[in-house]
Amino acid sequence: MEYQSFTLPNGIRLVHKHDQSNVAYFAFIVNAGTRDENSQEHGIAHFIEHAIFKGTKKRKSYHIISRMDDVGGEINAFTTKEETCIHSTFLVEDYERAMELISDIAFHSTFPEKELEKEKDVVIDEINSYKDSPSELIFDDFEDMIFANHALGKSILGTEESVKKITKNDIENFIQNNYHTDQIVISSVGAVPFPKVVTLVQKYFGKVPQHFRNSSREVFSNYVPQFKRLEMKTYQAHCMLGNIAYSVNDDRRAALFLLTNILGGNGLNSRLNMSLREKHGYAYNVEANYNSFSDTGIFSVYFGTDKDNLEKCRCNSTEKGEATSTWTTCYFKRKQRRNFAFRRKIFFDIQQSRKF
């Protein structure tokens, strides 16, 4: 698999892979995410992901979202703890169309105040939807425990209160302080000759003023095992186990990815699925995950089960993974009926054994 690369004078990097498919892909990735927010900016990186689609100097919101749809393509974006990405999939003949659009919304968004206020309601609704899904909510609570008192522990969406406070000026300041040209990568896949790709990238991204990063992120350290218990209403018990893991720069990460897949990957023959679901029938859903960051990582096992099988699943999971980690345990437990209402509990328990 051959990749070709090119760096513009302003520091923006291009990585291209030639492919014979009729479908092409293009992405704009900036090394800025939730962990780059200060204490007054919680949720702003994710909100910007929404806001860039609300208008540019030459396009209104409708024209942005219709630009690729009109030719059978699609455009979308996502935010992580460390990156923000705008990406598009389209027929190869629409390659320049996609690149021009992404360049426009990445560098020429106007963030109309009226549109921002409407989008705040959308994001708040997104936040509330997670609160309705314990199998999603437990991941945010779990990371908040692992990375306690650190930006990596903050939820990507922010809170209702923090989102309501975001202003146009806040957005522009965050972009100015974090969207550095030497931290931007253009990813391209398609049946387009590399010289043509370079020419188009120079056309649409070459005039962006050079703006290099001159500071570093706060490194996460001093992981401390802890125990936490919450009460919630759920019909199923939910549990997470895990610990800090290798960073993206650690040579051992590939081995951990492989181990995670063997332990609880998508395959139905993963060790945890074979034991908890196929052999014992304890759980409907069980999975293992490993996410790496620039300076650390997180390994976890999640499962949902009936409250009567909770301890059996936890013991079985730690047995299967005993060679790998220090465990963090999250429980959503269903209690007995009291006053015609069910009460459930969430337990967070980090037990020290061996660290990565």
PyMOL commands that set and color helices and strands:
alter all, ss='L'
color gray80, all
select helices_A, chain A and resi 34-36+44-51+61-69+92-107+113-131+134-146+151-153+160-164+168-178+181-183+194-205+253-264+271-279+307-320
alter helices_A, ss='H'
color red, helices_A
select strands_A, chain A and resi 4-7+13-18+23-30+74-79+84-91+184-190+227-232+237-245+283-292+297-305+327-334+344-351
alter strands_A, ss='S'
color yellow, strands_A
deselect
rebuild
show_as cartoon
